[in-house]
Amino acid sequence: MLTRRAVIRHTLPLMGAAVLGAPAFAQGTYPNKIVKFVVNFPAGGPLDIIARSMGNELQKSLKQTFIVDNKPGAAGNIGADQVAKSAPDGYTVLLSIDTPVTVNPHIYKSMPFKPQDFKPVMVIASSGLLVGVNPRTGFKTLADLVAAGKSKGVSFSSAGAGSPGHLAAEVFREATGMKILHVPYKGNAPAVNAILSGEVDGGVLATPGLLPHVKAGKVTALAVTSRQRSVLAPDVPTVAEAGHPEFVQEVLYTAMVPAATPQPVIDTLAQTMTAALAQPEFRQRLNTLDMFPEGLTGADATRRLQELSDRYGRVIRATGMTTE
């Protein structure tokens, strides 16, 4: 049987190891294996490009491998659910637009996860959308579009039910009383093609997808929905400049982890992402994708996402927007 002195002699080194181990974890033992960025939309899109660029930057800083795993489907819910149910250790990170936690909970009858299952690491960037119409409509300004929508109605394409373009149509409808026929397509490209062919009058879609057709004279650009003018289309007014500040709508590009992830891990990711966002090359990449750097972390990121969710919830309830 151990004496009291022997117990103390054996216990103190273990206690010391435990005490020393805690700050060591906080100071950088993470990551010590491959980190996976789950992107919940298809490869090749803006979100995928940002995820791969961010992964490359973090790989340099943290001296560990970062990989991208695309898990698209169900308006981002499939990939988000995978991360929500993953181990909360920082080795599975969701790179997503905001809609799985700001829009989907309001329009899906049932969800496999809750927004509270996540904790934001960073709101990396934001981007507005471009309000574009087929030239045959004759619309030259946002006021022309709104007037036609109120009098005879207009048709809008979107990248699918619950997409940012669908939400934009409902924001327009709720704010002005416009009559809008929403026509969902399977992705941004076919939604753009619908405008080009005249199947629909217009749409509120990602600027990079519409801009080449604007420059070719095949689409008329009326406004951008961001708070500031697009870097790619500086001559196009914002919706606020065009007289409709209530149309402001931005897509947020976020990094999130399971809510139980240790704070030191979140801090490590946030700090290295902040450093990446400060790199001129990374900011230039954002510019080419029509994105503005945000860099919101902690309570600021949580607040921004909650404000969006509250706003979208009001619009969705008022308009009866649904995925069906």
Buried (B, 14 or more C-beta within 10 A) or exposed (E): EEEEEEEEEEEEEEEEEEEEEEEEEBEEEBBEEEBBBBBBBBBEBBBBBBBBBBBEBBBBEBEBEBEBBBBBEBBBBBBBBBBBEBEBBBBBBBBBBBBBBBBBBBBBEEBBBEBEBBBBBBBBBBBBBBBBBBBEBEBEBBBBBBBBBEEEEBBBBBBBBBBBBBBBBBBBBBBBEBBBEBBBBEBBEBBBBBBBEEBBBBBBBBBBBBBEBBEEEBBBBBBBBBBBBBBBBEEBBBBBBBBBEEBBBBBBBBBBBBBEBBEBBBBBBBEBBEBBBEEEEBBEBBBEBBBBBBBBBBEBBBEBBEEBBEBBBEBBEEBEBEBE
